[in-house]
Amino acid sequence: MPGSSLKVAAAGLLGALAFSTGALAGEQYVDGTGYAVSGYDVVAYHSLQQAPVGDEQPAAVPGKAEFTADYNGATWAFANEANRDMFAADPGKYAPAYDGHCAFGIAKGGKVPANPHLWRIRDGKLYLNITKRVVGFWEADIPANLRSSEANWRSLEDQAAAADDVPAFDASHAPKS
């Protein structure tokens, strides 16, 4: 019947879309704020002028409770409706690598929290780290650290998300409902 083949085709398309948008991602890191990336706007990072390696990055842009989206089991906040809509159209493009865990921690073999102020975009992907000291280790050899983190991620992805909060992080900016 034509209707049943249409249903099968639609189901296949939905399955392919779910796979391509990261439905098979690991558990997203969410800290005590209740938001992914502590409530900072992951789309906004892509419009900030990155500092050279070794220099402090510009401040992350806080999201607002009225502009949120759900993805990978977490709520994400955005500074405006346009950023929320861009994220919703392609969350895999904007969500940080390693489900929001510290990229250097993954390179060293474990899932640890990440600070949204300690970021770098490389080849279009957002990477976060946990402390300024760790940023130094990460940036000392980003290509080698990426090779390690990519290799380690295969065995770490299915593990539970980190349960700790980001050390020395002020979460008072978090979006309020």
C-alpha positions as CSV (number, residue, x, y, z in Angstrom):
1,M,0.0,0.0,0.0
2,P,1.3,3.5,-0.8
3,G,0.4,4.8,2.7
4,S,2.4,2.1,4.5
5,S,5.5,2.6,2.3
6,L,5.3,6.4,3.1
7,K,5.2,5.5,6.8
8,V,8.2,3.3,6.5
9,A,10.1,6.0,4.5
10,A,9.2,8.6,7.1
11,A,10.3,6.3,9.9
12,G,13.6,5.7,8.2
13,L,14.1,9.4,7.6
14,L,13.3,10.2,11.3
15,G,15.8,7.5,12.3
16,A,18.5,9.0,10.1
17,L,17.8,12.5,11.4
18,A,18.0,11.3,15.0
19,F,21.4,9.7,14.2
20,S,22.8,12.7,12.4
21,T,21.8,15.2,15.2
22,G,23.7,13.3,17.9
23,A,20.9,11.2,19.4
24,L,23.6,8.7,20.1
25,A,25.8,11.1,22.1
26,G,26.9,10.4,25.6
27,E,25.4,12.0,28.7
28,Q,25.7,15.8,28.6
29,Y,27.6,17.5,31.4
30,V,25.2,19.7,33.4
31,D,26.4,21.5,36.5
32,G,24.4,22.9,39.5
33,T,22.9,25.6,37.3
34,G,20.7,23.0,35.6
35,Y,21.9,24.0,32.2
36,A,24.3,22.6,29.7
37,V,27.5,24.8,29.6
38,S,26.4,26.5,32.8
39,G,23.7,28.4,30.9
40,Y,26.1,30.1,28.4
41,D,25.1,30.6,24.8
42,V,27.1,28.0,22.7
43,V,26.1,29.7,19.4
44,A,27.6,33.0,20.6
45,Y,31.1,31.5,21.0
46,H,31.2,31.3,17.2
47,S,30.8,35.1,16.9
48,L,33.5,36.0,19.5
49,Q,37.0,37.0,18.4
50,Q,39.2,34.2,19.6
51,A,42.4,35.2,21.4
52,P,45.7,33.7,20.3
53,V,46.8,30.5,22.0
54,G,48.2,31.4,25.4
55,D,46.0,34.5,25.8
56,E,42.7,34.6,27.8
57,Q,39.6,34.3,25.7
58,P,36.8,36.9,25.6
59,A,34.0,36.3,28.1
60,A,31.4,33.8,27.2
61,V,27.9,35.2,26.6
62,P,25.2,34.2,29.2
63,G,22.0,32.7,28.0
64,K,18.5,33.8,29.1
65,A,15.7,31.6,30.6
66,E,13.3,32.7,27.9
67,F,15.4,31.4,25.1
68,T,16.1,27.7,25.7
69,A,16.2,24.4,23.7
70,D,16.5,20.8,24.8
71,Y,19.2,18.6,23.3
72,N,21.0,15.5,24.4
73,G,19.0,15.3,27.7
74,A,19.9,18.8,28.7
75,T,18.5,22.3,28.6
76,W,20.5,24.9,26.7
77,A,20.1,28.7,27.2
78,F,20.7,31.4,24.5
79,A,21.2,35.1,24.5
80,N,18.4,35.6,21.9
81,E,15.8,33.8,19.8
82,A,18.1,33.8,16.7
83,N,20.8,31.9,18.5
84,R,18.3,29.4,19.9
85,D,16.9,28.8,16.4
86,M,20.4,28.4,14.9
87,F,21.2,25.8,17.6
88,A,17.9,24.0,17.1
89,A,18.6,23.7,13.3
90,D,22.0,22.1,13.9
91,P,22.8,21.3,17.6
92,G,25.8,19.1,16.7
93,K,27.5,22.1,15.1
94,Y,27.3,24.2,18.3
95,A,27.3,21.8,21.2
96,P,30.8,21.5,22.7
97,A,32.9,18.5,22.1
98,Y,32.8,15.6,24.5
99,D,29.3,16.4,25.8
100,G,30.6,19.5,27.5
101,H,33.4,17.8,29.5
102,C,36.9,19.2,29.8
103,A,38.8,18.4,26.6
104,F,42.1,17.9,28.4
105,G,40.4,15.6,30.9
106,I,39.2,13.5,28.0
107,A,42.7,13.5,26.6
108,K,44.0,12.2,29.9
109,G,41.3,9.5,30.1
110,G,38.5,10.9,32.3
111,K,35.3,12.9,32.3
112,V,35.6,16.0,34.4
113,P,33.6,19.3,34.4
114,A,34.4,22.2,32.1
115,N,34.3,25.9,32.7
116,P,32.4,27.9,30.0
117,H,34.9,30.7,30.3
118,L,37.8,28.5,29.2
119,W,37.1,27.8,25.6
120,R,38.6,27.5,22.2
121,I,37.1,26.8,18.8
122,R,39.2,24.6,16.5
123,D,38.0,23.5,13.1
124,G,34.5,24.8,13.9
125,K,34.2,22.8,17.1
126,L,33.9,24.2,20.6
127,Y,36.2,22.8,23.2
128,L,36.0,23.6,26.9
129,N,38.5,23.1,29.8
130,I,38.3,23.0,33.6
131,T,40.9,25.5,34.9
132,K,43.3,28.1,33.6
133,R,46.2,25.8,34.4
134,V,44.6,23.0,32.4
135,V,44.2,25.4,29.5
136,G,47.9,25.8,29.5
137,F,48.5,22.1,29.2
138,W,45.8,21.8,26.5
139,E,47.2,24.6,24.4
140,A,50.8,23.4,24.8
141,D,50.0,20.9,22.0
142,I,46.4,21.1,20.9
143,P,46.9,18.6,17.9
144,A,48.4,15.9,20.1
145,N,45.8,16.5,22.8
146,L,43.0,16.2,20.2
147,R,44.4,12.9,19.0
148,S,44.4,11.6,22.5
149,S,41.0,12.9,23.4
150,E,39.4,11.5,20.2
151,A,41.0,8.1,20.9
152,N,39.9,8.2,24.5
153,W,36.4,9.4,23.8
154,R,35.4,6.1,22.2
155,S,35.7,4.4,25.5
156,L,34.5,7.3,27.7
157,E,31.4,8.5,25.8
158,D,29.0,5.9,27.2
159,Q,30.2,6.5,30.8
160,A,28.0,8.7,33.1
161,A,28.6,12.4,32.9
162,A,30.8,14.1,35.5
163,A,28.9,14.8,38.7
164,D,31.0,17.6,40.2
165,D,30.6,21.3,39.8
166,V,33.2,23.4,38.1
167,P,35.8,24.4,40.6
168,A,36.1,28.2,41.5
169,F,33.2,29.0,39.2
170,D,30.6,31.6,40.0
171,A,27.2,30.2,38.8
172,S,25.2,33.3,39.9
173,H,24.8,34.4,36.3
174,A,22.8,31.3,35.4
175,P,19.4,32.0,33.7
176,K,16.5,32.3,36.2
177,S,13.1,31.0,35.3
